[in-house]
Amino acid sequence: QKLKQLGMTYRVYPSATHTRFEHSLGVSYLAGKMVDHFIRTQPELNITEEEKTCIMLAGLCHDLGHGPFSHVFESEFMCDYPQKTNWEHE
């Protein structure tokens, strides 16, 4: 819960305290709102509550594979990872 989504940005902008936990909760919430919109505007999709829950869980878990400092970590430290493995951060 203490990992910063914005890396070291809070050192320059003290109010940039967005944690990865807060970010993931927000993504989950917005994913649910997006599904609600599709349910209202495109009923022919027949989206179930179970599917909505799965999409919200995907939003909640979408950053679990990132290392500390997120993309900074990946671009600075993972660049030395052997290229033959086809490693990608997403």
N, C-alpha and C positions, 0 to 999 in steps of 0.2 A: 504494500500500500504506500510505501514511501518513495518508490521509484518515480522520478520526474519524467513526465512525458516530453517535456521540452528541454531535456538535458540540463545544461548549465545556464540556460537563459535567465533563470531566476537570479543569478548573480548580477546581471546587468539590469533586469527589470524585476524588482522585488515582488511585484504582484503576479508574476508568471509562475504560480505555484501549482499548476495543473499536474496532478499525479497520474500515473498510468491507471490506477484504480478508478479515479474520477472519470478519466477519459473512457475507460471500458464501460462504466455504468451509463455514461452519456450515449455511447454508440449503441448499446443495447436498447436504451429507451427510444432513440431515434429510429432504430431498425423496426421496433414495434409500431411506432407512429407511421412509418413508411408502409408497413404491411396493412395497417388500418386503412390507409388511403387507398391501397389497391383493393381491399375488400369492399370499400364503398364505391369506388369508381369503376371497378372491373369485376363484378360479381361472377362473371362467367369463368373466372380463374378457379373458383371454388376453393379458396384458401381456407384450410382448417385451423382451429386453435392450436393443434399440435404442431402444424407447420410454422405458425407464428411464433410459438415457443422456441422451436429449433432455430429460427432466424435470430431471435433475440439472444439465445445462448451463443450463437456464432458471433454476434456482435460483442458479447461479454468476453469471449475467449480469443478474440482475433489477434491480440498482441502477446499471447503467452509465449510464442517462440522467439521473441526479440530479446537480445542481450541487454545489459545495462547501457544506458544512454542511447538506446534504440538505434537509429540509422547512423549516428556518429560512430558507434561501436562497429557496426557492420562495414562502413566504408573505410575506417581506419585500421581495424584489426583483422577483419575477415578477408581483406584483399590478399593476404598472404596464404590463404587457404588454397590447396591445390585445385587448379582450374579443371582438371579432368573429372571432377566429381559432379559438375553441373550444379553446384550449390547456389541457391537463391534464398534471399531473406524472407520472401513472402510465401 
